[in-house]
Amino acid sequence: MKDPTPVDVLICGAGAAGLTLAIDLARRGVRFRLIDKLDQPFAGSRGKGIQPRTQEVFEDLGVIDRLTAMGGHYPAQRVHHADGTWRDGQGLVVEAPSAGEPYRMPLLVPQNRTEAVLRARLAAFGHAPDQAHELVSFTQDAAGVEATIRTPDGVEVRRCRYLIGADGGRSTIRQALKIDFAGRSLGVRAIVADIQLDGLARDVWHQFNPGDMQKHVSFCPLPQSDLFQLQAPVPTGGDVDLSPGGLQSFIDARVPQTGLAVLGVAWASAYSMSAWLAARFRVGRVFLVGDAAHVHPPTGGQGLNTSVQDAYNLGWKLGAVLAGAPETLLDTFEEERRPIAGDMLRLASDLLDAAKRGEMRRGREVQQLDLGYGASSLSLNATAGPRALRAGDRAPDLPLIGAGGQRRRLFDLLQGPHWTLIASGPAPVSLARKGLHIHEIGTGLALRDPIGQFSASYGLADGDMVLIRPDGYVGAVMDATGLARFPAYSAWLR
Ligand SMILES: Cc1cc2nc3c(=O)[nH]c(=O)nc-3n(C[C@H](O)[C@H](O)[C@H](O)COP(=O)(O)OP(=O)(O)OC[C@H]3O[C@@H](n4cnc5c(N)ncnc54)[C@H](O)[C@@H]3O)c2cc1C
């Protein structure tokens, strides 16, 4: 079957990465299609930690309140001792939200629920993933990609301008492109299971025998459900019985003194931990995002978050190029995201080593708020002297006041698929462009900085301009002289 209506983008894989990209393209009006080989969406809790930076992304995509309502914050950790006593502690370094960083706590949301919220958001744009559609092969030429898809109604051939491999760690697309997936197996195998369990309180995350790879087992209560997520290392070889009876025997052997009873198993899996990074994230018209491009151990809760942020980085670039921006903009996806994925792999592997010693504690480094693109070819610092905020930095949130005295948040001004220019003082009329929202801050202007937080955080001199990308990172910081570089830079704006 040859498809008569070509799309611009075909996204292969409706996990967290594919869904995020689909929402971002949908709100830009890009013609795309999202397919997934599974008959039904994936049902397990696996990636349950939504880091603060991803919460900001989800605010922009319009899903954060719903996700927060469906999730909860990470509970305290309860380490149980063999004599039946325990010690409660916090496994996270917790800091209060601030004006610049409104999200400082990871959210605990089972991955299947996060994906359900993303699907609901996509439905509001009139789109849904095509389930039971498997990409089996593709070819590409200078103008586009031709994909062969196995569907319940037969084989379909679909032409698109760009193909996105959001198809997970075993990516068919990465393998077809013969992209080197370098890394190592970390020598740890584990089980993860969503179980109904009798015998444990639901207000803490229970840890038994931490640091002992033969005996460790943990039970994290999943919010707004009767499920616990069981996680435990298991021997690297041999079968693991994931049935209710098998998991009961497993728990009895590891924590015989507790009398815990498995009442049901909603989902269970055994997997080997590894750290792999694709040598390339782009080959011609084909891109890799998420686990297709990098596979991490679960320690530190980085995988889903890095996957969502890959998609968020690629979405606006695809939208801009399809709207006429230079094709070279797409090269900056790999340039910006691959180093970040490499750093995440090292962080998650280091945390796994700490977990083996029973010492894992998650600090600011897992929250992804300090990630940025300072070294990117898209980052332009065009000021006579340094400013507090540099091109490539994440643009912080801040409170402002509208000319009529109404409260405004900077993140509200950024929300949406557009670029934003913030001027410290009046902005020349010549800067106006399609797709660019311009805001002037200062006395007698549209916005005011009531208690000087904007000026302290952004550090702009009078007449400076900061250009914020659609993904919330600073693209350019310019003073009155540096503004001469704006016309050339604005080629990326669509
Ligand atoms: C135990 C565990 C705990 C974890 N904890 C965390 C955590 O706390 N925080 C965190 O950030 N991450 C965590 N992760 C990692 C997280 O689950 C993954 O990083 C995340 O799922 C990656 O999303 P993705 O969309 O890239 O890929 P996936 O979720 O794997 O989705 C890929 C999709 O592509 C589809 N697909 C594959 N091949 C094809 C094809 N040929 N045609 C069509 N469709 C196809 C699949 O069916 C699938 O739906 C954890 C993982 C595990 C195993």
The ligand as an SDF file (V2000), in Angstrom:
LIG
                    3D

 53 58  0  0  0  0  0  0  0  0999 V2000
   13.9970    0.0880   36.0410 C   0  0  0  0  0  0  0  0  0  0  0  0
   14.1050    1.3620   35.2880 C   0  0  0  0  0  0  0  0  0  0  0  0
   14.0040    2.5430   35.9830 C   0  0  0  0  0  0  0  0  0  0  0  0
   14.1460    3.7290   35.3110 C   0  0  0  0  0  0  0  0  0  0  0  0
   14.0570    4.8790   36.0430 N   0  0  0  0  0  0  0  0  0  0  0  0
   14.1560    6.0610   35.4090 C   0  0  0  0  0  0  0  0  0  0  0  0
   13.9610    7.2960   36.1200 C   0  0  0  0  0  0  0  0  0  0  0  0
   13.6690    7.3120   37.3300 O   0  0  0  0  0  0  0  0  0  0  0  0
   14.0740    8.4510   35.4310 N   0  0  0  0  0  0  0  0  0  0  0  0
   14.3910    8.4550   34.1000 C   0  0  0  0  0  0  0  0  0  0  0  0
   14.5510    9.5510   33.5250 O   0  0  0  0  0  0  0  0  0  0  0  0
   14.5240    7.3070   33.3920 N   0  0  0  0  0  0  0  0  0  0  0  0
   14.4110    6.1080   33.9940 C   0  0  0  0  0  0  0  0  0  0  0  0
   14.5130    4.9580   33.2680 N   0  0  0  0  0  0  0  0  0  0  0  0
   14.7890    5.0060   31.8310 C   0  0  0  0  0  0  0  0  0  0  0  0
   13.5630    5.2990   30.9790 C   0  0  0  0  0  0  0  0  0  0  0  0
   12.5900    4.3060   31.1640 O   0  0  0  0  0  0  0  0  0  0  0  0
   13.9870    5.3470   29.4880 C   0  0  0  0  0  0  0  0  0  0  0  0
   15.1250    6.1720   29.3580 O   0  0  0  0  0  0  0  0  0  0  0  0
   12.8590    5.9250   28.6030 C   0  0  0  0  0  0  0  0  0  0  0  0
   11.8060    5.0060   28.4910 O   0  0  0  0  0  0  0  0  0  0  0  0
   13.3480    6.2440   27.1820 C   0  0  0  0  0  0  0  0  0  0  0  0
   12.2820    6.7520   26.4260 O   0  0  0  0  0  0  0  0  0  0  0  0
   12.2720    6.5760   24.8500 P   0  0  0  0  0  0  0  0  0  0  0  0
   10.9990    7.2120   24.3970 O   0  0  0  0  0  0  0  0  0  0  0  0
   13.5500    7.0520   24.2800 O   0  0  0  0  0  0  0  0  0  0  0  0
   12.2500    5.0050   24.5910 O   0  0  0  0  0  0  0  0  0  0  0  0
   11.1800    3.9070   24.9920 P   0  0  0  0  0  0  0  0  0  0  0  0
   10.4320    4.2910   26.2060 O   0  0  0  0  0  0  0  0  0  0  0  0
   11.9220    2.6190   25.0040 O   0  0  0  0  0  0  0  0  0  0  0  0
   10.1420    3.9140   23.7730 O   0  0  0  0  0  0  0  0  0  0  0  0
   10.4790    3.4030   22.5020 C   0  0  0  0  0  0  0  0  0  0  0  0
    9.2070    3.0370   21.7690 C   0  0  0  0  0  0  0  0  0  0  0  0
    9.5450    2.6740   20.4320 O   0  0  0  0  0  0  0  0  0  0  0  0
    8.7270    1.5790   20.0410 C   0  0  0  0  0  0  0  0  0  0  0  0
    9.4170    0.8960   18.9340 N   0  0  0  0  0  0  0  0  0  0  0  0
   10.5740    0.2000   18.9810 C   0  0  0  0  0  0  0  0  0  0  0  0
   10.9050   -0.2500   17.7530 N   0  0  0  0  0  0  0  0  0  0  0  0
    9.9300    0.1610   16.9140 C   0  0  0  0  0  0  0  0  0  0  0  0
    9.6980   -0.0170   15.5180 C   0  0  0  0  0  0  0  0  0  0  0  0
   10.5710   -0.6760   14.7410 N   0  0  0  0  0  0  0  0  0  0  0  0
    8.5740    0.5080   14.9630 N   0  0  0  0  0  0  0  0  0  0  0  0
    7.6820    1.2010   15.7410 C   0  0  0  0  0  0  0  0  0  0  0  0
    7.8600    1.3810   17.0790 N   0  0  0  0  0  0  0  0  0  0  0  0
    8.9660    0.8870   17.6590 C   0  0  0  0  0  0  0  0  0  0  0  0
    8.5920    0.7480   21.3020 C   0  0  0  0  0  0  0  0  0  0  0  0
    7.4520   -0.0690   21.2550 O   0  0  0  0  0  0  0  0  0  0  0  0
    8.4960    1.8250   22.3770 C   0  0  0  0  0  0  0  0  0  0  0  0
    7.1480    2.1780   22.6780 O   0  0  0  0  0  0  0  0  0  0  0  0
   14.3790    3.7410   33.9060 C   0  0  0  0  0  0  0  0  0  0  0  0
   14.4470    2.5490   33.1950 C   0  0  0  0  0  0  0  0  0  0  0  0
   14.3140    1.3660   33.8710 C   0  0  0  0  0  0  0  0  0  0  0  0
   14.3920    0.0810   33.1070 C   0  0  0  0  0  0  0  0  0  0  0  0
  1  2  1  0
  2  3  1  0
  2 52  2  0
  3  4  2  0
  4  5  1  0
  4 50  1  0
  5  6  2  0
  6  7  1  0
  6 13  1  0
  7  8  2  0
  7  9  1  0
  9 10  1  0
 10 11  2  0
 10 12  1  0
 12 13  2  0
 13 14  1  0
 14 15  1  0
 14 50  1  0
 15 16  1  0
 16 17  1  0
 16 18  1  0
 18 19  1  0
 18 20  1  0
 20 21  1  0
 20 22  1  0
 22 23  1  0
 23 24  1  0
 24 25  2  0
 24 26  1  0
 24 27  1  0
 27 28  1  0
 28 29  2  0
 28 30  1  0
 28 31  1  0
 31 32  1  0
 32 33  1  0
 33 34  1  0
 33 48  1  0
 34 35  1  0
 35 36  1  0
 35 46  1  0
 36 37  1  0
 36 45  1  0
 37 38  2  0
 38 39  1  0
 39 40  1  0
 39 45  2  0
 40 41  1  0
 40 42  2  0
 42 43  1  0
 43 44  2  0
 44 45  1  0
 46 47  1  0
 46 48  1  0
 48 49  1  0
 50 51  2  0
 51 52  1  0
 52 53  1  0
M  END
$$$$
